């Protein structure tokens, strides 16, 4: 087989514009699938018109079977490594709150969010605790009223849904974050809104932010919320927080 272009695509099929730019006239395509899990395609492309033979199909399928195993093993290894990192971060956050014994909730939250920002390769982090109708900055103590709905931290806290700002580069930029990418996540445990935190400005020379990173951040935010909720309950039982 003398195909002039070989394409390996994970998760998507080459677009028509890509094929036209390469003047592809003949394509032979098969899936990359291992243990029933689809991971992409492998494709032979030819710039001249040709008829593919049964031998072509057999060879491509055999190669795809081997590549499917290799790709899936790579995904599995990456997931194991990411899960291990995730557990380390969660354990470190738990240790931060345990050592504070419910006495330094704001400081513990600030330290935890800085830890998350470093782990996720962001330069800046900010966290707010929800107290009545105010969001309190755990670093500065400054308050933000929930009526300021144009503020992205208020928006995320009120909606209970995470938000990514500047996921793609735009000319206009954002009112609050400029051209920096930002990830904002609510802190919610057992249906209770506790606050919100945000990370922004990706560190240079770091891997690009992926959808998997967002899912991991949501998982960590969930664990942080549960730890924070337990810490606040300790303060409530001890009488540090008024019940009324």
N, C-alpha and C positions, 0 to 999 in steps of 0.2 A: 504494500500500500504506500503510495507516495502522495500523501496529502500535504499541501503547502502550508497549512496552518493548523495547529492543534490547540484547542481551547478547553481549559478546565475551569468550570464555573461552580462555585459553592453557593447554593441557595437560590440562584436565579438563572434564567436563560439569557444569552446575549441578545441585545436589543436589535431592532431592524436597522437603525442607523449605524450600529457597529458593523453589522454584516455588510451593509451597503458600502461603508467606508473601506472595507477590506475586499470588496468585490467578490464575495463568496457566492459560488454558483451551485455547490453541492455540499450537503451536510449529512453527517451520520451521528446520531445522538443517542445516548443511553444514560440511565440514572445511576447515581452513586447512592447505594442503599445497603445498610448493614444492620442485621438484627431487626429488620423492619423499620429502621429509622432512615428517613430520606435526608441527605446532606448536600446534594447538588447534582451536577451533570458533568459528563465528559463528552466531548464532541470532536469529531474530525471534520475539518472544513477544507474544501477544495475550490480553488479559484477558476477551475475549468469544469465544464459539464462532464459528469461521469456517472456510471451506474455502479452502485455498490454490490458486492458479491456476498454470498453466504459466508465465505471465508473472512471477509471484512467484518461482518456482524459477529462471527465467532471470536475473532481476535479482540475486537473492541469490548465485547462482553466479558471476556476473560481478564483483560486489563482492568476493566471497571470493577470487577469483583474484588481484585486485589487492592485497588486504590480505595474502594469503599471501606475495607477493613482498616487500612492505614489511616484514612481520614477520621473514621469513627474513634480509633484508638487515640488519635491526637486530641479530638474533642473531649474524650473521657479523661485524658490526662490533664487537660486544661481545667476541666470542671473540678477534678479532685484537688488541684492546686488552688483554685479559687475558693472552694469550700473550706479548705484548710485555713486560708488567709481570713475568710469571713469569720470562722470560729475564733481565730486569734483576736480579731477586733472585738467581737462580742464579749469574749472573756475579759479582755482588757477593760472594756466599758463597765462590765459587772464589777470588776475589782475596784475601779475608780469610785463607784457609788458605795460599795461595801465599806471601803476605807473611810468614807465621809460619815458613815453611820447616820445618814439623814440630816446631818447638820450643815452641809455645804451643797445643797441641791443645785443652786445656780452655778457655782464654781465647777461642780462635777459635770453638769450638762455642757458648759463651755469647753471644758477639757475633752469631753467625749466627742464633741462635734469637731474640734480641731484634729483629733485623732482620725476621725472619719475622712476629713478633708485631705490629710496627708496620705492616707491609704488610697484614696481615690484620685490622687494627683491634682488637687485643686489648691490654688494659692491662698484663698480667703474663705472664711466661714463665719456665719453669724447665727445665733440661736435666740429665740424668744420663748418665754413662758407665758401662757395665757392666765391672766388674773382678772376675773370679772369681765369687764369690757375692754381690757387693755392687754397689749402684748408688751412684755417687759424684756428688754435686751439684757441677757444674762451677763454680758461683759460690762456694759456701761450703766445699767439701771435705767436708761431712758425708756420712756413708754411710747407706744404707738396705738392710737385709737382704732378700733375696728370699723369706724365710720370712714376711714381713709381707704376706700376700696380699690383705688388705683394702685396702691402699694402692692407689689407682688407677694410679700410675706402675708399681708392681710388676706389677699385673694386666696392663697393656698390654705391658710388656716380656716377660713370660712367655708371653702368648698370641700375641704378634706381630701383633695386630690393633688398629687404631685405635679410639678410643672418643670419643663425644660425650656430655657430661654436661649435663643441663638444656637439652636441645634445645627443650623446651617448658616454659613456666613452670608450676611446681608449688607447692603450699602447703608441702609437707614440706621441700624443699630437700635438698641433698647434704651428707654428713658432712664432706667435705673442701672443697668449693667453695661451700657455702651455696646461694644462688639464682643465682650467677653461672654463665653458660655456660662450659664448658671443652671444649677439643679436645686430646686426647692421642694421640700418634703414636709408633710404635716406630721405632728406627733400625736397619735391617737391610740388609746389603749382601752379595750372593753367598751367601745363606744364613747369614751370620754376624750374630748379635745383638750390637749395639754399644752400645745404650742406649735412651733414650726422652726425649721432650720434651713439654711441655704448654703450652698457651696458655689463659688464662682472663680473664674479665670483659671483655665487649665495651665498647669506647669509646662514649660517648654521641654521639648525633646521627650515627651511621654506618649504612650500609645493613644490613639484616637478613642474618644468616648463611644462605647458600643451599647446597643439595646440591652445586652447581658449585664452591663455595668449598672444600668438603671434598675434592672430587676434586683440585683444584689444590693443596691442602695436602699430599695424599698424594704427588702428583708431586714437589713441592719436597722433601718428606721423603726420597723415594727418591734424588734427586740429592744432597742433603745427606749421606745415608748413604754413597753411593759416594765422595764427596769425603773424608768422615771416614775411611773404610776405607783409602783411598790414603794419607792422612796417617799413620794408625797403622802402616801397612806401612813407611813411610819411617822412623818411629821404631824399628820392629823391626829393620830392616836396619842402622840406625846403632847399635843396641845399647842404645837408651834404655829399651826394654821387654824384660824377661827372657823368654827363649823357654820356660822351664820354668814 
